[in-house]
Amino acid sequence: MAFKIRALFSMAAIVILSSQALAQKERLFETIEQRGESAWQRAKQIWAWAEPGYQESKSSKLLADDLAAAGFTVKRGVADIPTAFTATYGKDKPVIGILGEFDALPGLNQQASPERGKLEDSDTNYGHGCGHHLFGVASAEACVAIAQEIKAGTFTGTVRFYGCPAEEGGSAKVFMVQAGLFKDCDTVLHWHPSSTNSAGDRSTLARNAVKFRFHGKAAHAAGAPEQGRSALDAVELTNFAAQLLREHTPDGTRIHHVITAGGEAPNVVPEFAEVYYYIRHPKSQVARELYARLVKCAQAGALATETRLEIDFQGGIVEILPNNVLADITLKNLRNLNTLAWDNEETQFAARIQNTLANPIPLTSIKHVVDVSGTIGMGSTDVGDVSWVVPTTGFNTACFVPGTPGHSWQAVACGGTTVARKGMHLAARVLAATAYDLFSSPEIMMAAQAELKQRLGGQPYRTLMVPGQKPPLGYRNPPKR
């Protein structure tokens, strides 16, 4: 969809991104360069800790302490979330927010090696398969660089880092939005590690998450099966019903699940079982409707097996509302600043990783930037909820070997190497450059805000959460009966 506002300010964008403006950004890049080694050490530490959502106490503290040492005012435990925080520098308008994440994924703890490690050899069952150890650090580095320029009087305003836990299914940003933490923001920036460099006007899938728990009756599976009521049978019927449901859902729907508890011995009728579902669609209203239909599948499973159903709704996140004005600025900065190049050791590592990939992509792709404007990414993120209340844009940098799927052991392995360091460094520079452009040209922020209003068309932000819902702080804990 084209916007008149975009054309009105295209000339301003061209001026801002001139070679002269790039030269004026050199001090930002020098600050990032000077802190480069310490930033990488923080990223590696968070990578090694690999803390799951809402349990990132050490990772959150490390980032918050570093920003406090840099002169930021830090508020910890915001939005009733122990590991969420904000770090603010400056005063008055404009206020530019930069998002950071730091949670890890289950079942992915590996080494920084092109050969797959063994989970049983690790102390934890978590790994940074989505690169959030890089995400939080690069965003913090950009904030520090901008803060130095505010201190030097280059421009006035406020930069704020948002320490956002539990992006992987915990939906922390939704609760941060509901707590009003973005009310005074003029624009918000974010980025994400990837196997390619990309930016543009892109959306995502809305998503609901739920755990269905079934409570039955235990009995001897051979000696007295008639006295048992299998909770596992209820899970299996729910899953079968969900499989049938797939045929009758709108295009773009994604439904996936894992069985988190299903019994402990085949000769005991399972009295407890749990299945964990995600349901997604490009439109949040459709995701809301599909969730109601999925609940009926679980109710049918309970009815047929004479078990009791307990529904633990984990929360929902809406799709990203794109912003052309901001996306154009970020895309130009990423293209101008992308100088990614790997040395012989990194190239050899990448080649060995590629041998393990189903669909490897030429390594030369890291030198290019893809314009993803007008597309819909098939993932979901709670950044979506932020984008409905404040103009928001993001981008990706190549932190993984081209062709590496997210949430994989290969992504974890890349994340512990200098391949990831270089992508993280590029991201910090692009964030800082984009924030600089916005501070320097308030009219662009005005255009971005006007575009947000136009896209909303009078439609208010509507969360997928239920009224009064609290952050699911224990969603990564083992199932409880």
Secondary structure, DSSP 4 states (H G I P E B T S, - for coil): ---HHHHHTHHHHHHHTSHHHHHHTHHHHHHHHHTHHHHHHHHHHHHHH-PBTT--HHHHHHHHHHHHHTT-EEEESGGG-TT-EEEEEE-SS-EEEEEEE--BEET----SSSS---GGGSS-SEE-TT-HHHHHHHHHHHHHHHHHHHHHTSS-SEEEEEEE--TTTT-HHHHHHHTTTTTT-SEEE--EEESS-EESS-B--EEEEEEEEEE-B--BTTT-GGG-B-HHHHHHHHHHHHHHHHTTS-TT-EEEEEEEE--S-TTB--SEEEEEEEEEESSHHHHHHHHHHHHHHHHHHHHHHT-EEEEEEEEEEPPP---HHHHHHHHHHHHHH------HHHHHHHHHHHTT-SS---GGGGG--EE-TT-B-SS--THHHHHTTS-EE-EEEE-S-TTPPTTSHHHHHHHTSHHHHHHHHHHHHHHHHHHHHHHH-HHHHHHHHHHHHHHHTTPPP--SSPTTPPP-TTTTSPP--
